[in-house]
């Protein structure tokens, strides 16, 4: 017997198992997405239905079986584009989180430090300092009088518009991801 006869033409059983688990893990990531995020993927209808079903299942064993089924369906499609799209979504989420933390940090500094507005103006000269000054004093008054944090949220939106470099200060009440 020579060496070439001992080598396999296909992956080992262990490698196949690892590949199946990787596809199931990829399916798990898809299950964790919202419906709008999931719609961005070009997935077969059967897989989308299985993912929606998995999102509804609360029973541990039922969910485990559904995840195995999703893993099986994942074997029928090419996983590379899905992985690339998930990586892109993670990047957007990370960027958004970083921006949010930056805005929250400036908001707190502006409310606590007296010279913070000058530092902010140096870093973001396009900002409307008059409006920011007014919002800061309104937030401080609201806190002293134990009023609802309406101006606090408005300050967040104004800062986000400046920092995000859009220059848009949304007063339309549209939902924003902000912590209070």
C-alpha positions in Angstrom: 0.0 0.0 0.0 1.4 3.4 -0.9 0.7 6.8 0.9 -1.7 8.1 -1.7 -4.1 5.2 -1.1 -4.3 6.1 2.7 -5.3 9.7 2.1 -9.0 10.6 1.9 -10.6 12.6 -0.9 -13.0 14.3 1.4 -12.8 16.0 4.8 -12.6 13.9 8.0 -15.7 13.2 10.1 -14.4 15.6 12.7 -13.9 18.4 10.1 -17.4 17.8 8.8 -18.8 18.1 12.3 -16.9 21.4 12.9 -18.3 22.7 9.6 -21.8 21.8 10.6 -21.4 23.4 14.0 -20.0 26.6 12.3 -23.1 26.7 10.1 -25.4 26.2 13.1 -23.6 29.0 14.9 -24.1 31.2 11.8 -27.8 30.4 11.9 -27.8 31.3 15.6 -26.4 34.8 14.7 -29.2 35.1 12.1 -31.8 34.3 14.7 -30.6 37.1 16.9 -31.2 39.7 14.2 -34.3 41.8 14.0 -36.7 41.4 11.1 -35.5 44.5 9.3 -31.9 43.4 9.6 -32.8 39.9 8.4 -34.5 41.4 5.4 -31.2 42.7 4.2 -30.0 39.2 3.6 -30.9 37.3 0.4 -32.0 34.1 2.2 -34.2 31.3 0.9 -37.8 31.6 2.0 -37.7 28.3 3.9 -34.7 29.5 5.9 -36.4 32.8 6.8 -39.5 30.9 8.0 -37.3 28.6 10.1 -35.5 31.6 11.6 -38.8 33.3 12.4 -40.1 30.1 14.1 -36.9 29.9 16.1 -37.4 33.5 17.3 -40.8 32.5 18.6 -39.8 29.3 20.4 -39.1 29.7 24.1 -38.8 26.1 25.1 -35.1 25.1 25.4 -35.4 21.7 23.8 -37.7 23.0 21.0 -35.4 25.8 20.3 -32.3 23.5 20.2 -34.0 21.3 17.7 -35.1 24.3 15.6 -31.5 25.5 15.6 -30.3 22.1 14.3 -32.9 22.4 11.6 -31.6 25.9 10.7 -28.1 24.4 10.6 -29.3 21.8 8.2 -30.9 24.4 5.9 -27.7 26.5 6.1 -25.8 23.6 4.4 -27.8 24.3 1.2 -26.5 27.8 0.8 -23.2 29.6 0.5 -22.2 31.0 4.0 -19.5 33.5 2.8 -21.9 36.3 1.8 -23.9 35.9 5.0 -20.7 36.1 7.1 -19.6 39.2 5.2 -23.0 40.9 5.7 -23.0 40.0 9.4 -19.5 41.5 9.8 -20.7 44.6 8.1 -23.7 44.8 10.5 -21.4 44.4 13.5 -19.2 47.2 12.2 -22.2 49.5 11.8 -23.4 48.6 15.3 -19.9 49.2 16.8 -19.6 52.5 15.1 -23.0 53.6 16.3 -22.2 52.5 19.9 -19.0 54.4 19.8 -20.7 57.5 18.6 -23.4 57.2 21.3 -20.7 56.9 24.0 -18.9 59.9 22.6 -22.1 62.0 22.7 -23.0 60.8 26.2 -19.5 61.7 27.4 -19.7 65.2 26.0 -23.2 65.7 27.4 -22.1 64.8 30.9 -18.9 66.9 30.6 -21.0 69.9 29.4 -23.3 69.6 32.4 -20.6 69.2 35.0 -17.5 71.2 33.8 -17.7 74.9 33.2 -15.0 75.0 30.5 -16.3 72.0 28.6 -18.3 74.2 26.1 -15.1 75.9 25.1 -13.4 72.6 24.6 -16.3 71.3 22.6 -16.3 74.4 20.4 -12.6 73.9 19.7 -13.2 70.4 18.6 -16.5 71.0 16.8 -16.5 74.6 15.5 -19.6 74.0 13.3 -21.8 73.7 16.5 -24.4 76.2 17.5 -22.9 77.4 20.8 -25.8 79.7 21.6 -28.3 76.8 21.4 -26.0 74.5 23.3 -25.5 77.1 26.1 -29.3 77.5 26.3 -29.9 73.7 26.4 -27.2 73.2 29.1 -28.7 75.8 31.4 -32.2 74.4 30.7 -31.1 70.9 31.7 -29.5 72.2 34.9 -32.7 74.1 35.8 -34.8 71.0 35.0 -32.6 68.9 37.3 -32.8 71.4 40.1 -36.6 71.5 39.8 -36.9 67.7 39.4 -38.6 68.1 36.0 -38.7 65.3 33.3 -35.5 65.0 31.2 -37.0 66.4 28.0 -34.2 69.0 27.6 -31.6 66.4 28.6 -32.7 64.3 25.5 -32.8 67.4 23.4 -29.2 68.2 24.3 -28.3 64.6 23.4 -29.9 65.0 19.9 -28.2 68.4 19.4 -24.8 67.0 20.3 -25.3 63.9 18.2 -26.1 66.1 15.2 -23.0 68.1 15.6 -20.6 65.2 16.4 -22.1 63.0 13.7 -21.1 65.8 11.4 -24.6 66.0 9.9 -25.3 69.3 11.5 -28.9 68.2 11.8 -30.5 68.9 15.2 -33.7 66.7 15.2 -36.5 68.3 17.2 -39.2 66.2 15.4 -39.4 63.7 18.2 -38.1 60.8 16.1 -36.8 57.9 18.1 -33.1 57.9 18.8 -30.9 55.4 20.7 -30.0 57.3 23.7 -29.6 56.6 27.4 -30.9 59.0 29.9 
